[in-house]
Amino acid sequence: MSSFQIQALVVSCWLSTVDSDSCACPHLVHMKKFNRKTAHYQYGHGSLSFPAAFSLFTPHLSGLETVMGLYDQTLEIPCNKGAVKAEDALITKWKYDKGDGLSGDLLVRKKTESVSISTTDEYKGRINMAANSSLLLSALKLSDQRTFTCMVVVGLDIDEYPVNVVVYSEDFCLCVLQLATCIAKDANPAANITWLKNNKPLVDGGKGVSIRASVQVDPVSGLSSTSSTLEYSATKEDTDAQFSCSAQHNVGKELASSALTFTITYSTENIVLEVIAPEPLVEGDNVTLKCMADGNPAPTSFNFHVKGDVIPVKNMDTYTLTHVSRDDTGEYQCSLIDNPAMMASKDVTVNYLDIELSPTGSVVKAAGEALELSFQIDSSGQSKVSWTKDNVKLDKEPEFTELKYSDSGRYESDVKMGALSKKVFFDLVVEGAPVIKQLSKQRSEDGQHKVLICEAEGSPKPSVSWSINGTSLEESPFLNGKVTHKITVVPTINLTVSCTVSNEFGVDTWTIDVSSRKYSSSPDADQTKLVVGVVVGLFIATMLIGLAYGICQKKSKQGSWKTGEKENGSSDEERKLEEKVEENSQKAEV
């Protein structure tokens, strides 16, 4: 086998709609001349260049960008596929091919200056330049099917980006164009060529695939050149697909071309509205509406429908609502400027949470009165409420039909709705004249003293005073309007002691009797002495009663003539004995 080479000629492909009867597609590429020394193809109004020196087998793909527009509509013709940054360009100029090697100027924009329209022919009033340097061509005609060139001056470099325009009507059909030609030259025997899409072989006769191959033999050298042309029915799913070709020979290794991605243009079929906002969205936040379409090239201008108003936005796909409020809750829409019927919508909810509590702050009421609470919640969703008193959780919202001193404290409500929460509180103070609830006495631990206890309630905190002086004064903390005061006394005589409580609203006094009796050091010893005294007293009483009974029996046997006297005497003695027994019994009890 001698050497062989692969060269490829490529044009862009697209989805096209033309007249439904003929459904004919224009051939955009016509091969004119190939210069073997410079590896330069001339075709139509453009060219494809290859490296000046080929290796033994050098595949290469290139193409002319093509865009398609709908008849009588506006077409955006990109400048270098939108890669040119307007702020970097010193001069951006658009021109078009008039034919016969002539060109016509359309418009120009210099840096820091506005667009200047220079055309005076059929394009006057139909052209403008977008912010991204694209050419906007309105009211498309069939005569607009030609090449438009964007010329950009950046620094010292001048670049030109030709774009072919195809105009189609509303009647839709699929155009199948010649996609590429792959050539393997100077082989013996002839090489076989395979087409690949995303590195997977394409088969002639497959869906949308037509491959035509031919072999030519050089009459001088006898070497064979294989040519393979791929025709492919492209769809929008083929965007970013990579096409390549490879050559196989029964002698030598397989050779492959570099991959090429084609520009596939198609109309917008779907539009989506995206809401960009904080989560949760609350009053005062900003909301950005973003409209996205799946056409290629994608639309750059949209209508935003905001609260009944239609707001057109040119060369942008977003619209921002600032400092939203609950009144901004609702449905928002966006649509294409050149096709308002294609529309997308999205609901926006501005969350809010308002709490109203009455009364709030410091609340002072009298004991026994009622306190009515008013608690209202206004929110955009379901909320949860919890109550605490002095940081202790309550089972339900507090109710006060008859205030008690123990109702005093800080009441706080915590309301939550999702990530939103608010708190309100009030401090309740219940006031009233002090009242003594109990006045009591008890022995001290050593049994030698009396401890007097005065329990009272009232608010503000009542002061406590006693009618006698005592020791070991002790006072409990003032809690829930209650206070307990204790003193220790050693009475030398029987006393009546008073406890007086007072505050700014009134006074209350109670008294208690305190005896001067002394007690042993131990309550158990006192109890033992008491039991022994009772037993001894009963024993003595029994002996005396028995003795008296014996005497009475003896005297009764001496005669009955003194019975009346003895009976009276007996009664007196009997009475004295009873008094003695009673006296002993009292001592025993003490």
ZISUL-V995154 format. One record per residue. RES is the residue in one letter. PSI is psi in whole degrees, -180 to 180 (none if undefined). NEAR is the number of other C-alpha atoms within 8 Angstrom. D_FIRST is the distance of its C-alpha to the first C-alpha in Angstrom with 2 decimals. Layout:
BEGIN
RES;PSI;NEAR;D_FIRST / RES;PSI;NEAR;D_FIRST
END
This chain:
BEGIN
M;137;6;0.00 / S;-171;7;3.79 / S;156;9;6.68 / F;159;11;8.62 / Q;155;12;12.35 / I;127;13;15.20 / Q;151;12;18.63 / A;137;12;21.69 / L;127;11;24.95 / V;143;11;27.91 / V;158;13;31.57 / S;157;12;34.35 / C;161;12;35.65 / W;171;14;39.21 / L;128;12;41.86 / S;148;11;43.54 / T;125;14;46.70 / V;-170;15;47.24 / D;127;11;49.46 / S;-23;9;49.70 / D;-47;4;49.80 / S;-36;6;46.62 / C;44;11;44.81 / A;148;7;42.40 / C;138;8;40.18 / P;145;4;39.35 / H;116;7;35.82 / L;-18;6;35.80 / V;132;7;32.54 / H;118;7;31.64 / M;128;8;28.53 / K;-54;8;29.70 / K;144;7;27.49 / F;120;8;24.54 / N;112;8;24.77 / R;-30;6;21.39 / K;-42;6;23.27 / T;-7;9;25.56 / A;51;12;23.41 / H;119;11;26.59 / Y;135;12;27.01 / Q;132;11;30.33 / Y;139;12;31.73 / G;-123;10;35.28 / H;21;5;37.59 / G;-171;7;35.20 / S;161;9;31.86 / L;128;11;28.95 / S;143;8;27.71 / F;165;8;24.54 / P;143;7;23.99 / A;-32;7;23.87 / A;125;7;20.91 / F;145;7;17.78 / S;-174;5;15.80 / L;-37;7;12.05 / F;105;10;13.03 / T;97;10;16.77 / P;148;11;18.64 / H;138;10;22.25 / L;144;12;25.19 / S;169;11;28.54 / G;163;9;31.46 / L;128;11;34.91 / E;138;10;37.79 / T;136;12;39.76 / V;154;11;43.23 / M;145;13;45.28 / G;157;12;49.03 / L;135;12;51.67 / Y;133;12;53.45 / D;10;8;56.81 / Q;180;10;56.22 / T;135;12;55.44 / L;134;11;51.85 / E;117;8;50.96 / I;111;10;47.94 / P;149;10;46.65 / C;109;13;45.95 / N;44;8;42.64 / K;30;6;43.17 / G;6;10;46.50 / A;-16;6;45.13 / V;127;11;47.25 / K;123;9;50.54 / A;-34;8;53.34 / E;-19;6;55.26 / D;-19;7;52.41 / A;130;14;51.99 / L;-41;11;54.14 / I;135;12;53.41 / T;124;13;51.83 / K;140;12;51.46 / W;138;13;50.26 / K;171;13;49.35 / Y;160;12;47.84 / D;117;12;45.77 / K;-13;8;48.11 / G;161;6;45.39 / D;32;4;44.79 / G;8;6;43.77 / L;152;7;47.18 / S;153;9;48.12 / G;136;9;51.46 / D;141;10;53.01 / L;-63;13;54.36 / L;164;14;55.87 / V;148;12;55.72 / R;123;11;57.02 / K;153;11;57.80 / K;136;8;58.35 / T;4;4;61.94 / E;161;6;62.53 / S;172;6;62.56 / V;137;10;60.21 / S;120;7;60.83 / I;124;8;59.93 / S;-16;8;59.18 / T;148;10;58.16 / T;4;6;60.75 / D;-145;5;58.82 / E;-15;4;58.04 / Y;-3;9;57.09 / K;129;8;60.51 / G;0;4;62.17 / R;-1;9;59.03 / I;155;11;57.16 / N;169;10;57.72 / M;130;10;55.84 / A;169;9;55.78 / A;-29;7;56.44 / N;17;9;52.73 / S;5;13;51.94 / S;152;12;50.73 / L;125;13;51.75 / L;115;13;54.23 / L;115;12;54.16 / S;166;10;56.92 / A;58;9;57.66 / L;139;14;54.02 / K;164;9;53.53 / L;-27;8;50.68 / S;-10;5;50.68 / D;1;9;49.70 / Q;91;10;46.12 / R;-174;10;44.56 / T;128;11;43.13 / F;136;12;45.56 / T;131;12;44.74 / C;121;13;46.31 / M;127;13;46.68 / V;132;12;47.71 / V;114;12;49.06 / V;112;10;48.98 / G;-124;6;50.19 / L;1;5;48.40 / D;141;6;45.38 / I;118;8;45.14 / D;147;7;42.74 / E;139;8;42.27 / Y;95;9;41.35 / P;143;10;40.90 / V;129;13;41.61 / N;135;12;41.24 / V;131;13;44.27 / V;133;11;44.38 / V;132;14;47.80 / Y;159;13;48.42 / S;-178;10;51.59 / E;-28;8;53.35 / D;120;8;51.84 / F;136;10;48.82 / C;163;9;45.53 / L;126;9;42.01 / C;131;12;39.54 / V;116;9;35.92 / L;158;10;33.86 / Q;116;10;30.28 / L;-50;12;29.36 / A;158;11;25.85 / T;132;12;22.61 / C;131;13;19.23 / I;127;12;16.22 / A;114;15;12.48 / K;154;12;11.15 / D;54;11;8.38 / A;157;14;5.69 / N;117;9;4.62 / P;179;8;6.66 / A;144;11;8.96 / A;155;14;9.85 / N;137;8;13.42 / I;135;13;16.00 / T;135;9;19.20 / W;143;12;22.35 / L;142;12;24.68 / K;118;11;28.35 / N;43;7;29.71 / N;14;8;26.61 / K;133;6;27.35 / P;142;8;25.08 / L;139;10;26.56 / V;132;9;26.70 / D;131;7;27.07 / G;-9;8;30.71 / G;180;8;31.95 / K;115;4;34.97 / G;15;9;34.49 / V;129;13;30.71 / S;124;11;28.91 / I;124;11;25.13 / R;120;7;23.80 / A;148;8;20.10 / S;155;7;18.64 / V;131;9;15.43 / Q;137;7;15.46 / V;127;8;13.47 / D;123;9;13.94 / P;-20;5;16.17 / V;-54;4;15.52 / S;-22;5;11.78 / G;4;7;10.92 / L;151;13;8.49 / S;143;15;9.87 / S;124;16;12.05 / T;129;15;13.79 / S;131;12;17.37 / S;124;12;19.75 / T;130;12;23.43 / L;124;13;25.83 / E;130;13;29.50 / Y;132;11;31.75 / S;100;10;35.53 / A;147;12;36.57 / T;173;9;39.83 / K;-20;9;41.71 / E;-16;5;40.44 / D;3;8;37.02 / T;133;10;38.49 / D;4;7;36.50 / A;146;9;33.69 / Q;124;11;30.23 / F;142;12;27.33 / S;169;13;23.64 / C;156;11;20.24 / S;153;12;17.17 / A;134;12;13.57 / Q;141;10;12.15 / H;148;11;8.81 / N;-9;5;9.12 / V;126;5;6.97 / G;173;5;8.49 / K;164;6;11.76 / E;136;8;13.45 / L;145;8;14.32 / A;150;9;17.73 / S;166;12;19.90 / S;156;8;23.41 / A;153;8;26.20 / L;136;9;28.69 / T;131;9;32.26 / F;151;10;33.84 / T;118;11;37.48 / I;117;14;39.19 / T;143;13;42.70 / Y;156;12;45.37 / S;159;7;49.12 / T;129;11;51.40 / E;-29;7;52.21 / N;147;8;54.11 / I;139;13;56.44 / V;137;10;57.92 / L;123;13;60.94 / E;137;9;60.98 / V;119;10;64.22 / I;111;8;63.94 / A;158;9;67.26 / P;160;7;68.89 / E;115;4;69.75 / P;153;6;72.52 / L;120;10;72.99 / V;169;10;76.57 / E;137;11;78.74 / G;-16;8;77.87 / D;168;11;74.11 / N;146;10;71.40 / V;130;12;69.06 / T;126;11;65.73 / L;126;12;64.40 / K;125;11;60.64 / C;129;13;59.07 / M;137;9;55.40 / A;154;11;53.36 / D;11;10;49.91 / G;163;12;48.79 / N;113;10;45.86 / P;150;6;46.84 / A;143;8;49.86 / P;148;10;53.28 / T;-3;8;55.03 / S;141;12;58.55 / F;161;15;60.86 / N;132;13;64.44 / F;127;13;66.37 / H;107;11;69.38 / V;109;9;72.06 / K;47;5;75.52 / G;-9;5;75.53 / D;142;6;74.07 / V;118;8;70.65 / I;107;8;69.16 / P;137;9;66.04 / V;119;12;63.72 / K;137;7;61.20 / N;28;8;57.95 / M;154;8;58.93 / D;14;11;58.64 / T;155;9;61.72 / Y;134;9;65.49 / T;131;8;67.90 / L;125;9;71.39 / T;145;8;73.53 / H;58;8;76.52 / V;157;14;76.45 / S;178;10;79.61 / R;-24;10;80.45 / D;-15;5;80.85 / D;-2;9;77.10 / T;134;10;76.36 / G;-168;7;74.77 / E;136;8;71.68 / Y;150;12;69.29 / Q;158;12;66.61 / C;153;13;63.78 / S;166;15;62.10 / L;139;13;59.64 / I;-40;9;61.34 / D;0;6;59.57 / N;76;7;60.00 / P;-21;9;63.24 / A;-23;6;62.99 / M;108;9;60.14 / M;150;11;62.19 / A;153;10;62.24 / S;160;10;65.35 / K;140;10;66.45 / D;138;8;69.85 / V;127;10;71.18 / T;121;9;74.09 / V;114;13;76.06 / N;143;12;77.84 / Y;155;10;81.43 / L;112;12;84.27 / D;138;8;87.88 / I;135;10;90.89 / E;117;8;94.54 / L;134;11;97.27 / S;128;7;100.98 / P;168;8;102.81 / T;174;10;100.70 / G;-142;7;101.53 / S;126;8;104.94 / V;121;10;107.13 / V;124;8;110.78 / K;160;11;112.79 / A;147;9;116.11 / A;138;11;116.32 / G;-18;7;116.96 / E;171;9;115.31 / A;150;8;112.21 / L;120;10;108.91 / E;126;7;106.64 / L;141;8;102.91 / S;118;8;100.62 / F;113;8;96.91 / Q;141;7;94.31 / I;130;8;90.48 / D;114;8;88.25 / S;164;11;84.54 / S;-5;8;81.31 / G;-173;6;80.81 / Q;133;6;82.53 / S;160;9;84.25 / K;136;7;85.80 / V;136;8;89.17 / S;147;11;90.75 / W;145;14;94.18 / T;152;11;95.53 / K;118;11;98.99 / D;44;7;99.06 / N;12;5;95.44 / V;127;6;96.39 / K;137;8;94.57 / L;154;10;96.76 / D;-25;5;96.22 / K;177;6;96.85 / E;134;7;97.94 / P;147;6;101.38 / E;140;7;104.54 / F;93;8;107.93 / T;-30;8;110.91 / E;102;9;113.44 / L;138;14;112.32 / K;161;9;113.07 / Y;-31;15;112.93 / S;-11;7;110.05 / D;-12;10;107.97 / S;143;12;107.67 / G;179;9;104.17 / R;123;10;100.81 / Y;128;12;99.04 / E;135;11;95.36 / S;131;11;93.00 / D;116;11;89.21 / V;128;11;87.23 / K;140;11;83.47 / M;99;12;80.96 / G;-126;6;77.45 / A;-6;6;76.70 / L;144;7;79.73 / S;148;10;83.14 / K;151;10;86.55 / K;144;8;89.86 / V;157;10;93.48 / F;166;11;96.69 / F;148;12;100.46 / D;115;12;103.04 / L;128;13;106.07 / V;119;12;109.43 / V;120;14;112.31 / E;158;12;115.73 / G;166;10;119.27 / A;145;12;122.64 / P;149;16;122.59 / V;130;10;123.94 / I;124;13;124.99 / K;-30;8;123.43 / Q;139;8;125.17 / L;118;13;127.75 / S;169;8;128.17 / K;155;8;129.46 / Q;160;7;128.57 / R;152;10;129.55 / S;170;10;127.71 / E;-32;5;125.89 / D;-4;8;128.82 / G;4;12;131.30 / Q;-4;12;133.52 / H;166;11;132.28 / K;136;13;131.59 / V;120;12;128.19 / L;133;12;128.46 / I;125;12;125.32 / C;116;13;125.01 / E;127;12;121.98 / A;163;13;121.45 / E;153;14;118.88 / G;168;15;118.58 / S;133;13;116.49 / P;172;9;116.45 / K;123;11;117.03 / P;147;12;120.79 / S;148;7;122.87 / V;133;9;124.97 / S;152;7;128.49 / W;156;9;131.14 / S;-10;7;134.92 / I;162;5;135.17 / N;142;6;133.35 / G;-177;8;131.09 / T;174;7;128.63 / S;52;7;124.99 / L;136;9;123.92 / E;133;7;120.60 / E;133;8;118.61 / S;160;7;115.48 / P;148;6;112.54 / F;107;8;113.01 / L;130;7;110.54 / N;35;8;110.46 / G;10;13;113.84 / K;146;12;115.55 / V;143;14;117.34 / T;130;11;119.40 / H;132;12;122.07 / K;142;12;123.89 / I;156;12;126.91 / T;129;13;128.85 / V;157;11;132.69 / V;86;8;135.64 / P;135;11;138.58 / T;-18;5;142.08 / I;168;6;143.71 / N;132;9;142.67 / L;158;9;140.66 / T;114;8;139.14 / V;138;11;135.83 / S;145;10;133.97 / C;128;13;130.24 / T;129;11;129.47 / V;144;15;126.03 / S;151;13;125.49 / N;-169;14;122.99 / E;-13;6;123.23 / F;-12;8;123.61 / G;-178;8;126.49 / V;147;11;128.31 / D;138;10;128.89 / T;136;9;131.30 / W;155;9;131.95 / T;160;9;134.58 / I;142;9;134.83 / D;135;8;137.77 / V;123;9;137.33 / S;164;8;139.96 / S;4;10;141.07 / R;142;4;140.85 / K;153;5;139.22 / Y;153;9;136.95 / S;170;9;136.15 / S;-14;8;133.01 / S;130;9;131.39 / P;-34;9;131.17 / D;-39;6;131.30 / A;-42;9;134.58 / D;-41;10;136.05 / Q;-39;8;135.15 / T;-44;8;136.72 / K;-38;8;139.92 / L;-43;11;140.12 / V;-45;8;139.89 / V;-42;8;142.46 / G;-42;11;144.85 / V;-44;11;144.66 / V;-46;8;145.33 / V;-43;8;148.29 / G;-44;12;149.74 / L;-38;9;149.60 / F;-46;8;151.26 / I;-42;8;154.14 / A;-39;11;154.60 / T;-41;8;154.80 / M;-43;8;157.44 / L;-41;9;159.55 / I;-40;9;159.48 / G;-42;8;160.49 / L;-44;8;163.36 / A;-38;9;164.66 / Y;-38;8;164.55 / G;-41;8;166.59 / I;-44;8;169.27 / C;-40;9;169.61 / Q;-39;8;170.08 / K;-45;8;172.79 / K;-33;9;174.78 / S;-24;9;174.63 / K;-12;7;176.39 / Q;-4;6;179.45 / G;157;8;180.81 / S;0;7;180.04 / W;-13;5;182.95 / K;24;7;180.82 / T;-44;9;177.78 / G;-42;7;177.46 / E;-46;7;177.77 / K;-37;9;175.33 / E;-41;8;172.88 / N;-45;8;172.92 / G;-43;8;172.56 / S;-39;9;169.85 / S;-42;8;168.06 / D;-46;8;168.25 / E;-40;8;167.02 / E;-40;9;164.36 / R;-42;8;163.25 / K;-40;8;163.11 / L;-43;10;161.08 / E;-42;8;158.59 / E;-39;8;158.32 / K;-45;9;157.77 / V;-42;10;155.05 / E;-41;8;153.38 / E;-43;8;153.58 / N;-38;10;152.02 / S;-41;11;149.31 / Q;-42;8;148.47 / K;-41;8;148.30 / A;-39;10;146.05 / E;-41;8;143.69 / V;none;5;143.52
END
